[in-house]
Amino acid sequence: MAFAPIGPLTGEHGQALSKLLTEGIYSDLKITCGTDEYAVHKAIVCSRSPVFARAIGGVFTEAKTDIKLPDDDPVAVKMMINYLYTQSYVPPEAPAASESETTSTQKLKPEPISAKRQCVSQASLSTLFSAPTSTASPRPVPSQPRAQVSSVRRDSHWGSPSGPPKNPFAPTHAAPASDPPAPPRPPNLVLHAKVYQLGEKYGMKDLMALSLYKFRDEAVTHHHSDSFRHAARFVYGSTITQDRGMRNAVVQAVKTNIDLLDDKAFQVVIKGTELGFDLLLSLTQTRRGELKREASSL
């Protein structure tokens, strides 16, 4: 899946859409996932997701004002909602619990493929809705303090803000050392894989492409992390064989860092998923081509 990353919406257009989400003005639809509630807009949600559009459309459209997503990850849903209004998403500063080793296997267990495919049917979509409820009042967003700009005091005697002329013979001082580079952000590979799954589930191909781009970018730095190992298992448990986007990203990361094959914990993932078969085909592709050419020349 080729993708040229597009920056988030900026300017008046971006600010206006962001304000619609943060303040909930003109909202006519509520999306609930776990304890999170989002006052959103049908025109925005349905224009980006054909699955939601089919669910909300039809008879008694005005009564469908509440969508519940009990089976989806709340953090991933938050990223999806932010994407709908800003064309991007930023993971939380603290990585989700599913990125760490302490997470139980139940939290990392993806929804079955058969159940996931049924989400596009009209019958299953009807279960997304409950009786009409009033839209939750939006939560105020704390305003960011403005940076104070210190004024420059002009010395009246020297007539210059820089003070008296510098002595050319005065000893020079070494420039202060620059600040050390900021540490890399914690990995969010599992979160990107879950956002990718939501993009597939709700028919948002651009969201799939964006989350795939973010996954590949983080895998360059965090390929030896527990997050990558958990993400590899999740990817192969939540995507079908024909969906090569995330699967190819995992395979390429392993091929680039082949010493992962010596990692005992990662070997468990290889044995328990189709990743081992994909690696076999990918790593032997060149040699298999040579053998085929040799056989055809006999």
FIDREN-679057 format. One line per 5 residues: number of its first residue (from 1); their letters; for each residue x, y, z of N, C-alpha, C. Coordinates in steps of 0.05 Angstrom, whole numbers, plus 5000, padded with zeros to 4 digits. Example, Ala and Ser with C-alpha at 12.3 -4.5 7.8 and 13.67 -1.06 7.14 Angstrom:
1) AS) 5264/4886/5156/5246/4910/5156/5264/4934/5156 | 5257/4955/5142/5273/4979/5143/5258/5001/5157
//
This chain:
1) MAFAP) 5017/4976/5000/5000/5000/5000/5018/5025/5000 | 5020/5038/4977/5037/5062/4975/5023/5085/4988 | 5039/5102/5002/5026/5124/5016/5047/5146/5019 | 5040/5170/5010/5056/5194/5016/5043/5209/5039 | 5057/5210/5062/5044/5222/5085/5035/5251/5081
6) IGPLT) 5012/5257/5090/5001/5284/5088/4999/5295/5116 | 5007/5319/5119/5007/5332/5146/4979/5337/5155 | 4976/5342/5181/4949/5348/5192/4938/5374/5180 | 4912/5377/5181/4899/5401/5171/4907/5425/5187 | 4914/5446/5174/4923/5471/5187/4906/5494/5177
11) GEHGQ) 4913/5518/5187/4898/5542/5178/4870/5543/5190 | 4854/5561/5178/4827/5564/5188/4810/5539/5185 | 4814/5525/5163/4799/5500/5159/4805/5480/5180 | 4830/5475/5186/4838/5456/5206/4829/5465/5234 | 4831/5490/5240/4822/5500/5266/4792/5497/5270
16) ALSKL) 4777/5502/5248/4748/5500/5250/4739/5471/5255 | 4751/5452/5241/4744/5424/5244/4752/5414/5272 | 4776/5422/5281/4785/5414/5307/4767/5425/5329 | 4757/5449/5325/4739/5462/5345/4712/5447/5346 | 4703/5437/5322/4678/5421/5322/4681/5397/5340
21) LTEGI) 4704/5384/5340/4708/5360/5356/4712/5366/5385 | 4729/5386/5391/4735/5391/5419/4712/5404/5434 | 4696/5420/5420/4674/5434/5434/4647/5420/5429 | 4645/5403/5409/4620/5388/5404/4598/5405/5393 | 4603/5429/5383/4582/5445/5372/4570/5433/5347
26) YSDLK) 4544/5436/5344/4529/5426/5321/4530/5395/5319 | 4537/5382/5341/4539/5353/5340/4511/5340/5337 | 4509/5319/5321/4484/5305/5317/4488/5274/5320 | 4511/5266/5331/4517/5238/5334/4536/5234/5358 | 4532/5213/5373/4550/5207/5395/4562/5180/5391
31) ITCGT) 4588/5178/5394/4602/5152/5392/4613/5146/5420 | 4607/5122/5430/4616/5113/5456/4633/5089/5454 | 4656/5089/5467/4674/5066/5468/4686/5065/5496 | 4679/5045/5512/4687/5044/5539/4675/5066/5555 | 4691/5082/5569/4681/5105/5584/4684/5131/5568
36) DEYAV) 4694/5129/5543/4697/5153/5527/4673/5158/5510 | 4665/5184/5508/4643/5192/5492/4652/5215/5474 | 4644/5214/5449/4652/5234/5429/4627/5246/5416 | 4624/5272/5418/4603/5286/5405/4612/5293/5377 | 4603/5278/5357/4613/5281/5330/4591/5289/5311
41) HKAIV) 4597/5288/5285/4578/5298/5265/4575/5278/5243 | 4550/5272/5236/4544/5251/5216/4557/5259/5189 | 4557/5284/5182/4568/5293/5156/4597/5286/5154 | 4612/5287/5176/4641/5282/5175/4646/5252/5178 | 4633/5239/5197/4637/5210/5201/4628/5194/5178
46) CSRSP) 4604/5199/5168/4593/5183/5146/4607/5188/5119 | 4618/5212/5116/4632/5218/5090/4659/5204/5089 | 4670/5196/5112/4696/5183/5113/4694/5153/5116 | 4672/5143/5127/4669/5115/5132/4643/5104/5119 | 4646/5089/5097/4622/5077/5085/4607/5058/5103
51) VFARA) 4621/5046/5122/4607/5028/5140/4589/5043/5159 | 4598/5065/5170/4581/5081/5187/4558/5094/5171 | 4564/5101/5146/4544/5113/5128/4521/5094/5123 | 4527/5068/5118/4506/5049/5114/4490/5044/5139 | 4504/5045/5162/4490/5039/5187/4471/5062/5194
56) IGGVF) 4480/5086/5190/4463/5109/5197/4442/5115/5177 | 4447/5109/5152/4428/5114/5131/4404/5096/5132 | 4384/5101/5115/4360/5084/5115/4337/5096/5130 | 4319/5079/5138/4294/5087/5151/4300/5097/5179 | 4285/5117/5188/4288/5129/5214/4316/5138/5220
61) TEAKT) 4328/5152/5200/4355/5161/5204/4357/5180/5227 | 4337/5197/5231/4339/5217/5252/4340/5204/5280 | 4331/5179/5283/4331/5166/5309/4358/5154/5316 | 4375/5151/5297/4401/5139/5302/4422/5160/5309 | 4424/5165/5334/4442/5186/5344/4463/5176/5363
66) DIKLP) 4464/5150/5367/4482/5139/5387/4495/5113/5376 | 4521/5113/5374/4536/5090/5365/4553/5080/5388 | 4552/5054/5394/4568/5042/5415/4588/5022/5402 | 4613/5024/5410/4634/5007/5399/4647/4991/5422 | 4633/4972/5433/4642/4958/5457/4666/4939/5452
71) DDDPV) 4670/4931/5427/4690/4911/5421/4717/4924/5411 | 4717/4950/5409/4741/4963/5398/4758/4974/5421 | 4784/4978/5415/4802/4989/5435/4797/5019/5438 | 4792/5029/5463/4786/5057/5467/4807/5076/5457 | 4832/5070/5461/4854/5088/5452/4855/5089/5421
76) AVKMM) 4852/5066/5409/4851/5065/5379/4827/5080/5368 | 4804/5078/5381/4781/5093/5373/4786/5123/5375 | 4799/5131/5396/4805/5159/5399/4823/5169/5377 | 4843/5153/5369/4860/5160/5346/4843/5162/5320 | 4825/5144/5317/4808/5144/5293/4791/5169/5292
81) INYLY) 4779/5177/5315/4762/5201/5315/4779/5225/5310 | 4802/5227/5322/4820/5250/5316/4827/5251/5287 | 4832/5228/5275/4839/5228/5246/4816/5239/5229 | 4791/5232/5236/4769/5241/5220/4767/5272/5219 | 4776/5285/5240/4774/5314/5241/4800/5329/5235
86) TQSYV) 4823/5316/5237/4848/5329/5234/4866/5317/5212 | 4858/5295/5201/4873/5280/5180/4899/5269/5191 | 4901/5266/5217/4924/5254/5229/4917/5245/5257 | 4935/5233/5271/4931/5226/5299/4958/5224/5313 | 4959/5231/5338/4983/5231/5354/4979/5213/5378
91) PPEAP) 4995/5191/5381/4992/5173/5403/4996/5188/5430 | 4985/5178/5451/4989/5190/5478/5018/5188/5485 | 5027/5207/5503/5055/5207/5512/5063/5181/5525 | 5045/5171/5543/5050/5145/5556/5039/5123/5538 | 5055/5103/5530/5045/5082/5513/5023/5067/5526
96) AASES) 5005/5056/5509/4983/5040/5519/4993/5015/5533 | 4977/5005/5551/4985/4981/5566/4992/4958/5549 | 4979/4956/5525/4984/4933/5508/5012/4933/5496 | 5027/4955/5498/5054/4956/5487/5074/4942/5506 | 5067/4937/5531/5086/4926/5550/5083/4896/5553
101) ETTST) 5103/4884/5566/5104/4856/5570/5083/4847/5591 | 5075/4865/5609/5057/4858/5630/5028/4854/5622 | 5022/4861/5596/4995/4859/5587/4987/4830/5585 | 4962/4824/5593/4952/4797/5591/4947/4790/5562 | 4947/4764/5556/4942/4755/5529/4914/4762/5520
106) QKLKP) 4895/4765/5538/4868/4771/5530/4867/4799/5518 | 4882/4818/5528/4881/4845/5517/4893/4846/5489 | 4912/4828/5483/4924/4828/5457/4910/4810/5437 | 4890/4795/5447/4876/4777/5429/4858/4792/5410 | 4863/4791/5384/4847/4806/5365/4820/4793/5362
111) EPISA) 4801/4808/5350/4775/4797/5345/4777/4776/5323 | 4762/4755/5323/4763/4734/5302/4758/4746/5275 | 4771/4735/5255/4768/4745/5228/4739/4743/5219 | 4726/4721/5225/4699/4718/5216/4681/4739/5228 | 4685/4745/5253/4668/4766/5266/4674/4793/5254
116) KRQCV) 4700/4798/5249/4708/4824/5238/4696/4828/5210 | 4695/4807/5194/4683/4810/5168/4653/4815/5169 | 4640/4806/5190/4611/4809/5191/4603/4837/5198 | 4623/4854/5206/4616/4881/5214/4604/4897/5191 | 4609/4890/5166/4600/4905/5144/4571/4898/5136
121) SQASL) 4560/4877/5148/4533/4869/5141/4514/4887/5156 | 4491/4892/5143/4471/4910/5155/4461/4900/5181 | 4459/4873/5184/4448/4861/5208/4466/4867/5232 | 4492/4863/5229/4510/4868/5251/4513/4898/5256 | 4510/4915/5235/4513/4943/5239/4490/4954/5257
126) STLFS) 4467/4941/5256/4445/4951/5271/4451/4950/5301 | 4469/4932/5309/4475/4929/5338/4493/4951/5348 | 4503/4968/5330/4519/4991/5339/4503/5012/5353 | 4477/5012/5348/4460/5034/5357/4443/5025/5381 | 4438/5045/5398/4420/5041/5420/4398/5062/5418
131) APTST) 4381/5063/5437/4359/5082/5436/4370/5110/5436 | 4356/5130/5424/4366/5157/5422/4373/5168/5449 | 4396/5180/5452/4404/5193/5476/4413/5221/5470 | 4412/5238/5489/4421/5266/5485/4451/5266/5482 | 4461/5283/5465/4490/5285/5461/4503/5296/5486
136) ASPRP) 4525/5283/5494/4539/5292/5518/4551/5319/5513 | 4549/5336/5534/4560/5363/5532/4590/5360/5529 | 4602/5376/5511/4631/5374/5507/4646/5383/5531 | 4669/5371/5534/4687/5379/5556/4704/5402/5546 | 4707/5422/5563/4724/5445/5555/4753/5437/5552
141) VPSQP) 4766/5449/5533/4794/5444/5528/4810/5465/5541 | 4829/5458/5559/4845/5479/5573/4862/5494/5552 | 4861/5520/5555/4876/5537/5537/4905/5537/5544 | 4921/5538/5523/4950/5538/5527/4960/5566/5535 | 4977/5568/5555/4987/5595/5563/5005/5606/5541
146) RAQVS) 5002/5631/5536/5019/5644/5517/5047/5649/5528 | 5066/5644/5510/5093/5649/5519/5098/5678/5522 | 5110/5686/5545/5115/5714/5550/5141/5723/5535 | 5138/5745/5521/5161/5755/5505/5173/5777/5521 | 5197/5774/5529/5211/5794/5545/5219/5817/5527
151) SVRRD) 5215/5841/5536/5222/5865/5521/5252/5871/5524 | 5263/5882/5504/5292/5889/5504/5295/5918/5514 | 5310/5921/5535/5314/5948/5547/5337/5962/5532 | 5330/5984/5522/5350/6000/5507/5364/6019/5527 | 5390/6016/5528/5406/6033/5546/5408/6062/5534
156) SHWGS) 5398/6081/5548/5397/6108/5538/5424/6121/5534 | 5444/6111/5550/5471/6123/5548/5485/6115/5523 | 5484/6088/5517/5499/6078/5494/5482/6080/5469 | 5456/6084/5471/5439/6086/5448/5436/6060/5432 | 5441/6038/5446/5440/6012/5432/5431/5991/5452
161) PSGPP) 5414/5973/5445/5405/5952/5463/5427/5933/5471 | 5450/5934/5457/5471/5915/5463/5491/5926/5484 | 5487/5951/5493/5504/5962/5514/5530/5974/5502 | 5551/5977/5518/5576/5989/5510/5590/5972/5489 | 5608/5984/5473/5623/5968/5453/5640/5947/5467
166) KNPFA) 5642/5924/5454/5657/5902/5465/5687/5907/5461 | 5703/5898/5481/5732/5900/5480/5743/5879/5462 | 5756/5886/5440/5766/5865/5422/5787/5847/5434 | 5800/5857/5457/5821/5841/5469/5811/5825/5493 | 5785/5827/5498/5775/5812/5521/5775/5782/5515
171) PTHAA) 5780/5766/5535/5781/5737/5530/5753/5727/5521 | 5753/5709/5503/5728/5697/5493/5721/5673/5509 | 5695/5668/5510/5685/5645/5525/5673/5625/5505 | 5678/5600/5511/5667/5579/5493/5636/5579/5494 | 5624/5574/5472/5595/5573/5471/5585/5550/5488
176) PASDP) 5563/5554/5502/5552/5533/5518/5545/5508/5501 | 5549/5485/5513/5543/5461/5499/5514/5459/5493 | 5507/5448/5469/5479/5446/5462/5466/5424/5479 | 5440/5427/5481/5425/5407/5497/5427/5380/5484 | 5427/5359/5500/5428/5332/5488/5403/5326/5473
181) PAPPR) 5405/5309/5453/5381/5303/5437/5359/5290/5454 | 5334/5296/5447/5312/5285/5463/5311/5255/5458 | 5304/5240/5479/5302/5211/5476/5279/5204/5457 | 5281/5181/5443/5260/5174/5424/5234/5169/5439 | 5212/5174/5425/5186/5169/5437/5182/5139/5443
186) PPNLV) 5167/5133/5463/5162/5104/5468/5147/5092/5445 | 5150/5066/5441/5137/5053/5418/5107/5051/5421 | 5094/5054/5399/5065/5051/5398/5057/5032/5375 | 5073/5012/5370/5069/4994/5348/5043/4979/5349 | 5036/4969/5373/5010/4955/5376/4987/4974/5371
191) LHAKV) 4989/4999/5380/4968/5018/5376/4964/5023/5346 | 4986/5027/5331/4984/5031/5302/4971/5007/5289 | 4978/4983/5298/4965/4959/5286/4935/4959/5292 | 4927/4968/5316/4899/4969/5322/4884/4990/5306 | 4897/5013/5302/4885/5034/5285/4882/5024/5257
196) YQLGE) 4902/5009/5247/4900/4997/5221/4876/4978/5219 | 4872/4963/5240/4849/4944/5240/4823/4959/5240 | 4821/4982/5254/4796/4998/5254/4792/5010/5226 | 4814/5018/5213/4811/5029/5186/4800/5008/5167 | 4809/4983/5169/4798/4962/5153/4769/4956/5160
201) KYGMK) 4764/4955/5185/4737/4947/5195/4716/4967/5186 | 4723/4993/5187/4703/5014/5181/4707/5026/5153 | 4724/5014/5137/4726/5022/5109/4741/5048/5104 | 4761/5054/5121/4776/5079/5118/4804/5073/5108 | 4807/5071/5082/4833/5063/5070/4855/5083/5076
206) DLMAL) 4849/5109/5077/4869/5129/5083/4880/5126/5112 | 4862/5118/5130/4871/5113/5157/4889/5089/5159 | 4882/5068/5143/4899/5045/5142/4927/5052/5132 | 4928/5069/5111/4954/5077/5100/4970/5094/5120 | 4957/5111/5134/4971/5128/5153/4982/5112/5176
211) SLYKF) 4966/5094/5187/4975/5078/5210/4998/5059/5201 | 4996/5049/5176/5018/5033/5165/5044/5049/5163 | 5042/5073/5154/5065/5090/5152/5078/5095/5179 | 5061/5100/5199/5071/5105/5226/5084/5079/5237 | 5072/5057/5231/5083/5031/5241/5110/5026/5229
216) RDEAV) 5113/5030/5203/5139/5026/5190/5160/5045/5201 | 5152/5070/5206/5171/5089/5216/5181/5082/5244 | 5163/5073/5261/5171/5065/5288/5187/5039/5289 | 5181/5021/5271/5194/4995/5270/5224/4998/5264 | 5232/5020/5251/5260/5024/5246/5276/5027/5272
221) THHHS) 5263/5040/5292/5277/5045/5317/5271/5024/5338 | 5246/5013/5338/5237/4996/5360/5233/4967/5351 | 5249/4957/5332/5245/4930/5322/5252/4909/5342 | 5269/4916/5362/5277/4896/5382/5261/4899/5408 | 5240/4915/5408/5225/4920/5432/5203/4899/5436
226) DSFRH) 5193/4897/5460/5170/4880/5465/5146/4889/5449 | 5144/4915/5445/5122/4926/5430/5121/4915/5402 | 5144/4912/5389/5145/4901/5362/5136/4871/5362 | 5145/4857/5382/5138/4828/5384/5108/4825/5388 | 5096/4842/5406/5067/4840/5410/5052/4849/5385
231) AARFV) 5063/4870/5372/5049/4880/5348/5050/4859/5326 | 5072/4844/5323/5073/4823/5302/5052/4802/5307 | 5049/4794/5332/5029/4774/5339/5001/4785/5333 | 4996/4810/5340/4970/4822/5336/4964/4824/5306 | 4983/4833/5291/4979/4836/5262/4971/4810/5249
236) YGSTI) 4985/4788/5256/4979/4763/5243/4954/4750/5255 | 4943/4760/5277/4918/4750/5287/4894/4766/5280 | 4899/4790/5268/4876/4808/5263/4873/4815/5233 | 4890/4805/5216/4888/4810/5187/4886/4784/5172 | 4872/4785/5150/4870/4761/5133/4895/4758/5116
241) TQDRG) 4900/4735/5105/4924/4729/5090/4927/4748/5066 | 4905/4755/5054/4906/4772/5030/4913/4801/5036 | 4909/4809/5061/4916/4837/5069/4945/4839/5076 | 4961/4848/5056/4990/4846/5059/5003/4871/5071 | 4988/4892/5076/4999/4917/5085/5016/4914/5110
246) MRNAV) 5004/4909/5133/5018/4906/5158/5036/4881/5159 | 5026/4860/5146/5042/4835/5146/5069/4839/5132 | 5068/4852/5109/5093/4858/5095/5112/4876/5111 | 5100/4895/5126/5116/4913/5143/5131/4897/5164 | 5117/4877/5176/5130/4861/5197/5152/4844/5184
251) VQAVK) 5147/4832/5161/5166/4815/5148/5191/4831/5141 | 5187/4855/5130/5209/4872/5122/5226/4880/5146 | 5213/4886/5168/5228/4894/5192/5245/4871/5202 | 5235/4846/5200/5251/4823/5209/5274/4818/5190 | 5269/4820/5164/5290/4816/5145/5313/4837/5148
256) TNIDL) 5305/4861/5154/5325/4882/5158/5341/4878/5184 | 5329/4865/5203/5342/4860/5229/5340/4830/5234 | 5356/4815/5218/5354/4786/5217/5361/4772/5243 | 5375/4786/5261/5382/4775/5287/5358/4770/5304 | 5335/4781/5297/5310/4776/5311/5304/4746/5311
261) LDDKA) 5313/4732/5290/5308/4703/5289/5322/4688/5311 | 5341/4700/5323/5355/4687/5346/5343/4693/5373 | 5323/4711/5373/5310/4718/5398/5290/4697/5405 | 5293/4685/5429/5275/4663/5437/5246/4671/5439 | 5241/4695/5450/5213/4704/5453/5201/4709/5425
266) FQVVI) 5217/4720/5406/5206/4725/5380/5202/4699/5364 | 5218/4679/5370/5214/4653/5357/5187/4641/5364 | 5177/4647/5388/5150/4637/5396/5129/4649/5378 | 5132/4675/5371/5113/4688/5353/5115/4676/5325 | 5139/4671/5316/5143/4659/5289/5129/4632/5287
271) KGTEL) 5132/4616/5308/5121/4589/5308/5091/4589/5311 | 5080/4609/5324/5051/4609/5330/5034/4624/5310 | 5046/4636/5290/5031/4652/5270/5041/4644/5242 | 5028/4657/5222/5037/4653/5194/5062/4669/5187 | 5073/4683/5207/5097/4699/5202/5120/4680/5193
276) GFDLL) 5122/4657/5204/5143/4638/5197/5141/4631/5167 | 5117/4625/5157/5114/4618/5129/5120/4642/5111 | 5112/4666/5119/5117/4689/5103/5147/4695/5102 | 5161/4691/5124/5190/4695/5124/5204/4674/5107 | 5195/4650/5107/5207/4629/5091/5205/4636/5061
281) LSLTQ) 5181/4645/5052/5177/4652/5024/5194/4676/5017 | 5195/4696/5035/5210/4720/5028/5240/4716/5028 | 5250/4702/5048/5279/4698/5050/5290/4680/5029 | 5274/4662/5018/5283/4643/4997/5274/4651/4969 | 5263/4675/4966/5252/4683/4941/5274/4683/4919
286) TRRGE) 5297/4694/4924/5318/4696/4904/5328/4668/4896 | 5332/4651/4916/5342/4624/4910/5321/4607/4895 | 5296/4611/4902/5275/4596/4888/5274/4604/4859 | 5278/4630/4853/5279/4639/4826/5302/4627/4810 | 5325/4625/4823/5348/4613/4810/5343/4584/4804
291) LKREA) 5331/4569/4823/5325/4541/4818/5305/4537/4796 | 5286/4555/4793/5266/4552/4772/5279/4557/4745 | 5297/4577/4744/5310/4582/4718/5329/4559/4710 | 5342/4547/4730/5359/4524/4724/5342/4500/4714 | 5319/4496/4727/5302/4474/4718/5291/4478/4690
296) SSL) 5284/4503/4683/5273/4508/4657/5294/4506/4635 | 5319/4508/4642/5340/4507/4621/5349/4478/4616 | 5340/4459/4631/5348/4431/4627/5333/4419/4604
//
